[in-house]
Amino acid sequence: MRYKVDLKRFMADCEANYARTLRIFPGHRRLDHRRFALGEPPRHFSIRVLERSPYTSLLEISQSVDDGVPWVRFPTLKIRLYHDAQLAEVVSVARSRNMRPRYDYPNGDMHQPDEKAQWNRFLAEWLAAVLRDGYAIGQPFAFAE
């Protein structure tokens, strides 16, 4: 059976990811990066703005400190924010670029049929964890309500 994109759920995830991202990094239009920590022992992360335009921004979320456990390293995510539609979607993970909404299976790169949806759900869960348990590093700041 061929995988069909659940557009309603995908758009809901992207809408929630946009709202969560803005709560974590409300100054993304004027600041270039943000550092924060999550977990115990703390794992340090950074969000960097790679591109800005009137209607979109491209952010990179990465683990900023090597904690000596390379096999549990957080993947580097690139997130595109669509300000007019108020959506945020994962556009690349680690070294792969331009994720497709659906992949044939099997395929040479071993992508799952719903890989893009899975990465957007991962981002949603991770952002929720940061809002619940994370804290800013460097400048005193509470995540926006």
Secondary structure, DSSP 4 states (H G I P E B T S, - for coil): ------HHHHHHHHHHHHHHHHHH-TTTTT-SEEEEEETTTTEEEEEEEEEE-SSEEEEEEEE-S--S-GGGPPPPEEEEEETTTTEEEEEEETTB-S--S---SS-TT---TTHHHHHHHHHHHHHHHHHHH-EESSS--PPP-
